Structures are given as structure tokens and as C-alpha cells.
Amino acid sequence: MVSPLYTGVDWNFTLLEDVYAECEKVALEELNLNVYHNQLEVISSEQMLDAYASSGLPIYYKHWSFGKHFSAEEQNYRKGYTGLAYEIVINSNPCINYLMEENTITTQTTVIAHAAFGHNHFFKNNYLFRNWTDASHIIDYLVFAKNYISDCEEKYGKETVEKVLDSCHALSKHGISKYKRPHKLNFFEEKERADERRTYMRQIYNDLWRTLPKTKKQKEKKKEVAFSDPEENVLYFIEKNSPILKDWQRELVRIVRKVAQYFYPQYQTKVMNEGWATFSHFFIMNRLHDKGLLTDGAMLEFFHTHSGVMFQPTFDMKGYNGFNPYYLGFEMFRDIRRICEDPTAEDKEWFPDFAGGNWLEVCLDAVANFRDESFIKQFLSPTMIRKMHLFTLNNNTNSQNYIVKDIHNNMGYKSIRETLSNMYNISNMIPDIEVADADFTATRQLTLRHNITDGKLLTGDVNEVLTHIKRLWGYQVKLISVDGQSGNDTIMKTYQTDNIPQLEIE
């Protein structure tokens, strides 16, 4: 007769070790998960708020925006508007898992199964995280960044440093290399390069070299080299080419874009990451109960927590904010298992490659080789579409009424799947803006190009963004919105900073 791991609600560190060991057996032996070494950190609710406000990173440099975020989250929590995250997990090696000390032992068990094994496996095995992040060196780099920025604040003043960081943060999502794999982080290389920047001025920005006359051929050659291809990473271009930034300011730009690059895969895998972690904890908790290691009371508490995480508001509810990634991802992974174990004729028609196959192999392959956009496009089934009551609307601004464009038939299923998939396209989340041209010799104007997606022009305060770019570039900035889908690069709108005053950073 197997005794349950616990019967009460309180936890201690010995019990946590026992719970972790049993979760690990199920995760590694039955789910075939491949994870980084885990590091569990038990923290208070105040520490959880602090970690949440700084993007969940265990160490970070100081900035007023983190304090603002902390204050807002704290007020909402104190007034009962929102609850606290049960856990935070860091994409690092070892994988750092924060557990809140106020959690019950059942919640701690759920969190360990969810974060220490579900998220951990996803971080280690998904191709975006493997290719675009460096889990082994991110903590060392954050230590370097924090120390470097602290030194800059002592030397140049907090306000000056803050102004540069403000602009960098405003442009952080445009400091990402989406197609070119970034250089792996190395603490010693970064420190050595930063020291060199403190000592030597870049030759191309030396006033002596600026005074030397250049021939027309030399100018054309320089420009041709600089813009053989447009630069997708705006912050990278500013870091390397800004006429006004000093070396230490360029290093600040580099730090912000390196951290932004670290979060890049998370934008594209939110549904899959949370869905797989939820699927993992659901599987592990049920297996522990099957083995007699969890009581029925513990499972009732677990189902209460799980259903709260899975709650999907309807479109007409006040709290509706799109699809709950936990719900969508979890249900899709469950549906994959259903298609493999008990396929219908429809499933065999839509998914001939894996219907009736090994569900675990299919799920692990999806986790490793897909992102949200491609995952939905490949695995969203007609059964899921019917279950979620999905359809598409044709929103024509010239019409007073909405028109139902796609319904539940074969053509409609394909169109609905395509539409939902496109909602998770990175271009629909972050505007596609690139450096198109720069005048290094006369006006020094920087020209940016916005590649329009689905005919959508930029919304919001575009001038605010251009102001921050102008602050870092130092001269006029022009942004053109171009519709390239017609094949002739039609300019739809132009934005200029001629009337925007220069914001000093010194």
C-alpha cells in the first residue's frame, strides 16, 4: 500500500524534495522530458511582485519603469483586482524556478510539475530558444550589465544614464535580430569589449577623421557597403553608427538589445510554452494520483487551481482580452493525444501523418520544431474549431454590418485556421520597421521603412517613438510606410521629426 506524499496543506523543504523526486520520475520516465538542472527558490509574495516587475529576471539593472510596474501590480494585488503568479521560471542553465512561500503543498507540487519540468523542457528543446538564446550565460551577462550601468551612473549621473535607457526601452522591440542568429553571450568577451570602449574612441567618429575630405567615389562606396541590405535591427544600427553617442552610451544600447533578444522567442511561443507546461502538470498530477501519492482532497484543490488557469472568458465578458494561451495551448496538445489514440475519419483525413500514431512522439516533436504560428497552422483540428465555436468575420469599414466570412465546413476550417495562425505572426505583434538609408555626410538624416502588413498603417503615437530614435541618432529621422504587396513599393504615409525638438542626453 502506497502512502500519500502528504495529507495537509503545509509544506517544508524535506516534503518539497520528496515531491520534486516523484514529479521527476513521471516527467523523465513517462513523459520523456529532457530538462536543465533545476534550482528551486522559495520567495515571499513581495519578492514575487519584485521579480514579476523586472520581467522575472533574478538580477537586473535599476530603472524607474520597473518600480512603476511594481507599484501598479502591488496596488492591484492589495485591492484584490488580481492575484499573484504562483511561480516564475527563468530560461537559464540551471533553470531557476521561483515558488511563492504562501502556496500550499498541492500548489507547490503543481508549480514544480508546471515550471520545473514543463517550461524547463520547452526552454531546452524548442528550436527558437536553442538558436536565439544562451541559457548558460544569461545570468553572468545580467551581472555584467547591472555592474556596468551602476558604474556609468556614478561617472556620468543617474539622469543622463536614465535618458539613454528610457529611449532604448521604448525601442527594445525594434532591437531584435529576427533573421540573423545573434552572437552567443560571453561574460568575459563582453567585459573586455566594454573596457576597450572606455579606453578608445571609434575611429569613424574621431573629429580628426571627419575633417578629411572624401571623394565622391569614396562616399558612394561607404554608402553602398552600409546599405547593401536594409538593417532590420534598429538599435543595432544606432549602436554602431550613431553620430552623437559616446562609447559608454553605445554599450547601454547594446545591453538593452541583448536583453530584448533574450525575450524574442517568448513572444512567438507563448501559446505553446504555456500549453505544454499546463499539459505537463496535468499529466504529472494525474499520474501521481493514480499511483496513490496524492489524495482525492489534493486533486480537488489541484482541479480548482487548474480550472482557474484554464478559464477562457467569452467575447462579451468584461475581462475578455483574446485567447487565454494556457487554454488554447493545453487543449491543442490534448487534442493531438486524442487524434493519436482515438482518431475519427475526419482526423485521418486532416492528419494522415500522425492520426493513430504515438501521441508522445508527436507532442515532443511539435514542442521542439514549431512556434505558435506554425503550431496552430499545422495542428488546429476541425474538432477544436467546433469546440471553441470559431468563425471569421469580414470587417468592412464601408458596411454597417459584419459579414460572417467562414463557417464550419472544410473550406471554412482551413480559412479559420489560417486566420488564427496569422494572429500569432510576429509581424502582426511587432511592426516590421527597418533602417532603409542614412546620410553620413550632409544632413545625417536617418530613414526608416515600415513594411505594411495586411494594409494596416501604424497606430498610436508614432511621433513619440521617432522622438526616442532622434534622441539616440542625434539628427532628423524620417519614417515611410510602404505597401510592398502590390509589387511597386507604394508609399502610403510619411512621418518626419522636423518639428520635434532634440532631446538632450548629456
DRENRO-732262 format. One record per residue (C-alpha): residue in one letter; x, y, z. Coordinates in steps of 0.1 Angstrom, whole numbers, plus 5000, padded with zeros to 4 digits. Layout:
aXYZ
...
END
This chain:
m500050005000
v501550334989
s501150625013
p500350975000
l503151224999
y501151455022
t497651495037
g497751855049
v498352195032
d501652305048
w504952235033
n508552215044
f511852165025
t512051795031
l508551755017
l509451964987
e512451734980
d510151434981
v507551594958
y510251704934
a511651354932
e508251194924
c507451464898
e510951404883
k510251024879
v507051084860
a508451364839
l511651184828
e510450824827
e506850864814
l506851194795
n510451164783
l511251514792
n514751654787
v515451934812
y518152164825
h519252104861
n516652274883
q517252534910
l514152594932
e513952934950
v511252994977
i510353364979
s507753584996
s504853754979
e506754084980
q509753924963
m507453764937
l506054114929
d509554244926
a510653964903
y507454004882
a508054374878
s511554314864
s510454064838
g511153774861
l514853804859
p516753714891
i519154014887
y518654334867
y519854684865
k517854964881
h515355164862
w512255374872
s509955174849
f510454854870
g509455044901
k506355184883
h505354834873
f505954704908
s503754984923
a500954914898
e501054534904
e501154584942
q498154814942
n496154574921
y497154284944
r496354474976
k492954574964
g492054224952
y491854314915
t494454054905
g496253764922
l499853684922
a501653444899
y502153114916
e505553084900
i508153244878
v510653034858
i513853164842
n515253044809
s518752974822
n521052684829
p520452584857
c516752664853
i515752894881
n512152834895
y510653074919
l508052924943
m505953154965
e506153065002
e502453135007
n501552844983
t500052534998
i501952204992
t499552104964
t500152434946
q503952384951
t503652034936
t501652184906
v504252454902
i507152214902
a505451994876
h504452304855
a507652514856
a510552284866
f509652024840
g507152164815
h508652504809
n512152374815
h511852114788
f510452374764
f513352614771
k515952344765
n514452184734
n512452434713
y514452544683
l513852924689
f515352904724
r518252684712
n519152914683
w518353254698
t519253244735
d522153134756
a520852984788
s524252914802
h525553274802
i522453494806
i522853534844
d526553624841
y525653884814
l522954034836
v525554074864
f527854244840
a525054474828
k524054574863
n527554654873
y528354844841
i525255064844
s525955124881
d529455244872
c528055474844
e525655624869
e528555704893
k530655854865
y528056044843
g525056084866
k521855894870
e519756134850
t522056104819
v522055724821
e518355714826
k517655924795
v519555684773
l517855384789
d514455544785
s514955564748
c516455224745
h513555064764
a511055244741
l512755094711
s513654754726
k511254554704
h513054714674
g516454594687
i515954234677
s517654044650
k514853834636
y516753654608
k520453674617
r521453444646
p522953664673
h526453614687
k526453394718
l526853574751
n530153554768
f530753744800
f534553784796
e534253894760
e531654154768
k533654294797
e536854314776
r535054484748
a533354724772
d536754814787
e538054884752
r535255114745
r536055314776
t539655354765
y539455404728
m537255624706
r535955464674
q538055584645
i535055674623
y533755914649
n537056084656
d536856464648
l540256444630
w539056184606
r535856374600
t537756674587
l539556474559
p537956544525
k536556244507
t536056194471
k532656124456
k533755764448
q534655704485
k531355844497
e529355624473
k531455324483
k530855374520
k527055424515
e526955114493
v528654904519
a526455024547
f523154964528
s523754664506
d520754534526
p518354714549
e519154674586
e516254504605
n517754574639
v517254954645
l519154954679
y522054764664
f522355024636
i522155304661
e524755144684
k527255104655
n526555424636
s525055704657
p527056024652
i526456154687
l526655864711
k529755814733
d531255474738
w529655414772
q526255514757
r526755264729
e527355004755
l523955084771
v522255044738
r523954714734
i522854584768
v519154674762
r519154504728
k520854194741
v518254154769
a515454224743
q516953944721
y516753704751
f512953754752
y512453734715
p511553364714
q508953414742
y506953644720
q506553374694
t505953074717
k503553194744
v500752954735
m502952654730
n505152724761
e502252774785
g500152504768
w502952244771
a503752344808
t499952314816
f499751974797
s502851854816
h501551944851
f498051794843
f499751464832
i502151454862
m499551544888
n497151274875
r499851014874
l500851094910
h497151044920
d496950714900
k500050594920
g498350684953
l500850964960
l498151234960
t494951224980
d491551294965
g491451624985
a494751734970
m493351654935
l490251864942
e492452154951
f494552094920
f491552094898
h490352424913
t493752584905
h493952424871
s490452544861
g491352894872
v494452894850
m492452754821
f489552994823
q488653144789
p486353444790
t483753474763
f484053764739
d481253964756
m482753934791
k484354244807
g487654064813
y487953934777
n491354004762
g491753754734
f492653384737
n494053254770
p497353104759
y497152844787
y493752724775
l494452734737
g497852554741
f496652294766
e493552204746
m495652174714
f498151934730
r495251734744
d493651724710
i496851584695
r496751304720
r493051234712
i493851224674
c496650974681
e494750754705
d491150764691
p491150924656
t487950984637
a487650954599
e487851334598
d491051324618
k492651074595
e491751294565
w493151604581
f496251454598
p497251144579
d500851174591
f500251114628
a496551014633
g496650684652
g500350724660
n502350774691
w500951084708
l504051154729
e506451154699
v504151394681
c503851634710
l507651634717
d508351694680
a505851984680
v507552134711
a510952104695
n510252234660
f507352474660
r506352824671
d502852944678
e502053054642
s503252724626
f501852514655
i498352644650
k498552624612
q499752254615
f497752114644
l494452304649
s491752054641
p488152094629
t487151934663
m488952214682
i487452474659
r483952344666
k484652314703
m485852674705
h482952794683
l485452974660
f484453164628
t485753464610
l484253804602
n484754034573
n485054374589
n484454614560
t484554974571
n482255074543
s479454854556
q477254904587
n477154524593
y479654244600
i479653964575
v480353604586
k483153504562
d484053154572
i481852884589
h482152524599
n482852344566
n486052214550
m486952544533
g485952744564
y488152524587
k491152594566
s490452974564
i489752994602
r493052804610
e494953034587
t493353344602
l494053234638
s497653144628
n498253484614
m497253644646
y500453494662
n502653604633
i505553824648
s504854084621
n501354134635
m502654174670
i505654404663
p505654644633
d508254554607
i510554864608
e514054864593
v516755114586
a516555194549
d519055474545
a521255724563
d523156024552
f526556014568
t527956324551
a525556614548
t522156624567
r522856294585
q519156214582
l518155864592
t515455704570
l513355414583
r510955194564
h507755044578
n506754734557
i502954734559
t501254404569
d497654344557
g497254704548
k497554824584
l499155164590
l500955244622
t498655344651
g499355514684
d501855794690
v504355744662
n506056074670
e506855954705
v508855664690
l510555884665
t511456124693
h513355844711
i515155744678
k516056104672
r517456124708
l519855834701
w520655924665
g521056304671
y519656424638
q516456424618
v514556094613
k512156004586
l509755704586
i507955584555
s505155334555
v505455124523
d503054874509
g505254624491
q502554364485
s501554534452
g505054494439
n505854854433
d506654974469
t503855234472
i504555494499
m501355514520
k502455764546
t505455954557
y506456074592
q509156334599
t510856464630
d511456814616
n509156974641
i510256754670
p512856914693
q516056734700
l516156564734
e519556604750
i521156304767
e524156484782
END
